[in-house]
């Protein structure tokens, strides 16, 4: 592989490395911070999902979690505490790295126009269909840093996280700050927040199932990028050809290093 990379770098330019840094320690820390918080929040949140008219999880799970925590009160407090830690942690990251990392990330990941959404859904459908042996003859456009499925997942996580944070804060603060008997609006907003909170969580969970599968099964080398921050150029050549070509062009122009992405 290294001989091929040397050739593509061109004569008179420096040799391409075996791998490049695509993510710094701050980005890696945020990813695993999110993963840890979400694990606790999902387990405790589903433990609070009880009701006779509708259920989000089998009945045994709330009973198990409430038994482990000695009832609802401690379970609720843990869920609220971790939720607040998650919100404060993410907001701190946003404040510290808004221009340098957050804005470029949002620019790359968000699907914001109907045309972009239609195109991303079509490409994602083809990618998922190929898991079942379908659409093998369909040619997809070359990929830059993120493919269409990753952009849809990222958009879902970003928008869903905003909905979860806002609805969660209302569910936590409204009972102590607002007088519900004074206005029916407060109660209506509370019920709406419960539904929005649950819907956003389940939407993100479905996206994360696909994310975990592709990063651990279909594209296992990509997982290294979230562990060490580095990806092999051979992986980028196969899976992200436009990004790979950009890196090659940088080296052809004699840049001393590839900047952290």
Buried (B, 14 or more C-beta within 10 A) or exposed (E): EEEEBBEBBBEEBBEBBEBBBBBBEBBBEBBEBBEEBBEBBBBBBBBBBBEEEEEBBEEEBBEEBBEEBEEBEEBBEBBBEBBBBBBEBBEEBEEEBEEEBBEEBBEBBBBEEEEBBEBBBEBBBBBBEBEEEEBEEEEEEEBBBBBBBBBBBBBBBBBBBEBBBBBBBBBBEBEEEBEEEEEEEBEEBBEEBEEBBBBBBEBBEEBBEBBEEBBEEEBEBBBBBBEBBBBBBBBBBEBBBEBBBBBBBBBBEEEEEBEEB
